[in-house]
Amino acid sequence: MEFAELKKSLKANNICACYCCYGDDENLISRAVAMIKELAAPPQEFNVSDKEFASGRDLVDELMQLPLMGERRVVIARGKVDMAAVGEYLKSPNPQAVLVTTDYIPHDSWNNRAAAPTYPEGATAVDCNRVGINYVAPFVKKQAAGMNATIGDRAVKELYSRCGGYMSRITQESEKLALLRAGGEITEADVIAEVRADTEYVVFELTDCIVKRDTARALKIVDGMAKSNDLVAAFTILYNRFKKMFTVAVDSGGAAALGIKQYAAQKLREEGAAFTKARLKALVDMLADIDYSYKTGAISQYDALCSFVIQASAR
């Protein structure tokens, strides 16, 4: 089940015995848990149990308790959960209890969406990976309207990109922008001026400069990364981006095998078209060599990235 579907499902009273919330957006996981928590009958302090459980037996004992003065209890199991015990419990669950588990899973080194862990039969997996801009746009516009401000589609798109699609940052930054432009309009220029770009977005800009051979602008971006202490993360993302470009260029089926969606694969194909396959391979090897050099102290992170930008842009 996608996060966006959860609210509709709960509103329709399609209640499951167990919800396993997983993904790379902690804000969405927290919001999913909060929505499910509202299923508990009042008084919630007696009908909600939110903690880590020392053993599967302790968790099952908690789930088998009856609610106080109501129809339903909610048990939120934090930390590592004994899924074998959960699987046995779900064969005959307490109809007056709802179990919730949480799994924060950062996206992998290829920047793919976190895949659902293996959950027992009877558990409903709730996908709390970063949602698309179609979900975010109405939320941001509602945030702005709360301060009698408006925000256009281009500004929303820029905000989404600069925040990397993460709802926690989007929420904070949209609130800040709404306060800044209370009673007025939040423009794309406001977003660019007030919202620091997520590292992934900055690397996308850097890659674009390399593809266009705009060395001067690329080096300015590297300077900005250095000031923001983003060099290590940026180097890793840049390395993986060029590996993706090379993979898509040499094997049309490689993208699907790595979990890269069709639209993303097409964008990588377009970027990679600026290089020959041999040149892409050389750039990936160059990044690997430079990575080794700065990790062994032969060169600084800043000099390593500048060196790659200059050589890659000069092809």
N, C-alpha and C positions, 0 to 999 in steps of 0.2 A: 504494500500500500504506500502510495506517495504521501508526503507530508500534507500536501494541499487537499488530499482526499479525506484525511483523518477527521477534520472538523465536520464535513458533510456526513460522514459515517456515524459519528457520535450524535449529531443532531437528529439523525434518522433512527436513533436508538438501536443501531446495529452494534451491540456491545460484544467484544471478544473477551475470552477468559484471560488472555495474555497478550500484551503488546511489547515487542522488542524494538526499541527505538535506536537506530544506528545511523552513522554518517559522519561527514567531515565538518558539519556546522553545529557547534555546541549550542548556539542560540536557538536553532530549530529543535534540537533535542530537548532543551529546557522548555520551549513552548509546547511541544508535543506532550511532555510529562504534565505540564500545568493543565492542559485541556483534559487529559484523562483523569487527572486528580479531581476535577470538578464532578466526576461521577459519584464520588463518595457522598453519602448522606450526611447531613448536619447532625450533631456537631462534628466538624471535620477533624478536630484535634483527637477525637476518639476513634474515628473511622478511617484515618489515613496513617499508615506506617511507612516511614521514609528513612531507611538506614541500610547499612551493610549487615549481612547475616553471616554468622560464623560457620554455619553448615547448611546443607540442603535440608536437613531435618528441621532446623530452626525456622527456615523459610516456609516449609510446608505447614508446620504447626501454626505459624502466623496466618497463613492463607486459609486455614480451616476454621479460624475463629469467626463467629457471627457478628454482624454489625450491631452497633448500639442505636436503638431507636431509628431504624431506617432500613433500606433495602440492600445497600451495597457498601462494601469496604474496598479501599484501594491500597495495595501493598507495592511500594516502590523499592525494588532491590538494587542497591548501589554496589559498585565495585564488581569483583569477580563473582559470578553466580554459578552455582552447581546446576548446569543444564540437564544433567542426567536425572537429578531429582525433580526438576521442573517437568521433564518429559513424562516421568511416572505420574506426577501430580495431574498433568493435563489429560491423562486417560480417564480421570474421574474428578474433574475440578469442582470446587465449591461454587455453586451458581450465584452466590452473593459476594464473591470476591473477584477483583480484577488485579492481575499482576502486571507490573511494568518493570522492564529492565532497560539499561542504557549502555550503549557501546559507542564511544567517540573513536572514530577511525580516520586519521589523517589520510588525505589522498596520497597515492604512491608517488614514486620518483618520476613516473611518466605523467603525473598529474591526472590520472584517471579517477573517476568517481569511486568512492569506497564501495566494495561489493558487500552484499549481505553475508554476515557470518552464518554458519549452519545452526539453525534453531530447531527445536523439537517439533514434532507434528502437533498441531493444535495452537501453535504460537503464531501471532500475526506480526510480521516484520514491517516496521514503519521507516521508510526511506527518508532520512533527515540530511541527505547531502544538499549542497547548495542548490537553491531553486532557480529557475529561469527568470529572466527579466519580466516576463508576462505576469508572474505572480508578484514580483517586487514593485512594479510600477503603481498599481492601485494603492499599495501600502504607503509608498512614499508620498503620493498625492494626498492621501488622507492625513498623513503627518503634517504636511504643509498647510492643509486646510484648517487644521487645528489652531494655527497662528494667523489665519486669514491671509495666507500666502498661496501662490500658485507655482507650479513647476512644470515645464514643458517636457515633451518626450526626449528631446536631445539631451537636456540636462539630466534626466533620469538615467538615460543610457550611459552618460559620462560618469555619473555617481556609481552606478552598478559596476562599471569596469574598474574604476579607481579603488573600489572597496573589494574587488575580487569576488563579488557575488555573495560575500558573507553577511548575513542578516545582522549580526551584532554590530559591525562597523556601519552598515547602511542605516541602522536605527539611530546610532549616535550621531552620524554625520548629517542625516536628514533633519534631526531635531536641531542641531547647531545651525544649519542653513535656514530653517524655518524661523528661528529666533532672529537671525541676522537680517532676514528680509520679511519680517512680520508686516503684513498688510500690503506686501508688494509681490514681485515675481522673482523666483529663483532661476537664474539663467545658467547656461552652460559655462559662461565665463566665471560666474560665482563658484561653481563646483571646481573648476580648474584652479582657481585662486585659493580656495579654502580647504580643499580635501587633498591630503597627501596620497599619492597614488600607491596602491598595493604593489609589492615587489613584482608579482607576476605581470601586472599591467605595464610596469616600467620596462621589464624585459621584452615584452611584446613591442614596445616603442623602440627599444634598442635594436631588436632584430630587424624591424622595419628600416631603420637607418642603415644597417649593414647591407641589407638587400638593395637599398637605393644608393649605396656608396656615399652616404652623407656622413663622412668621418667626423667632421667638426661637431655636428649635433650629437653624434653617438658618444663622443668624448665628454661633452657637457652632461649627458645623461649619466655616464660613469662617475663624473665628479659629484653629481647629486646623490648617487647611491652611496658614495664614500661618506658624504656628510650625514646620511641617514643610517650608516652602519649596516647597509643591506648587501654588501659585496659577496659574502659567502653564499647567502641564499640565492642571490641573483646569478652567481656563477653556476650553481647547481641547476637552476631552472633553464639558463641559457644552454648549458651542455645537453640537457634532456630535450630541449626544443630542437636543437640541430640533429640529435640522434633520431628524433621523430621524423624530421624532414628527410633524412637519409633513408630511413626505413620505408617511408611512403614512396620515395623516388625509385627505389630498387625493387620493391615488391608491392604490387597493388593490393594484395590480400593481407599484407603485414599489418595494416592499420586495424582491421577488424580483429585480428588475432591478439593485438595489444589492447583492445577495448577502446580504440580511438573512434569516436563517432564520425559518421559520413561527412557532416558539415566541417568538423575540425580537420578531417583528413584532406578535404578539398582546399581549405585555407593553407595547410602545410604544403600541399602540392603546388599551389600558386606561389608561395614564398620560395620553395625549393627550385622552381623553374628558373630562377635567376642564376643558378649554379649548375654546372655539369655534375653528373653523379660522382665522377672522380674528385671534383673540387669539394663536394659535400663530405666525401669520405676523408679528404685531407683536413677539412675543418674540424671534423669530429676527432680525428687523431691529434690535431693541434690542441684542441681543448683538453684532451686527456693528458697530453705532455705538459701543458701549462698548469693543469690541476696538480700534477705530481710535483712540479717545480715549486709552487707556492706552499704546498703542504709539507715539503721537506725544507722549507726556509730559503731556497735558492733565489726566490723572488717574492716581492710583496703581493698581496691580493690585488691591490690597486694597479700595480705595474703589470700583473698578469692579465687582468681584464683589458687594460689599455693596449697591451701588446696584441691581444687577439683581435680587438676592434680594428686596429690599424691594418693588420695583415689581412683580415677577412674583407675589409672594405676596399682594399687596394687591388683586388684580383684583376 
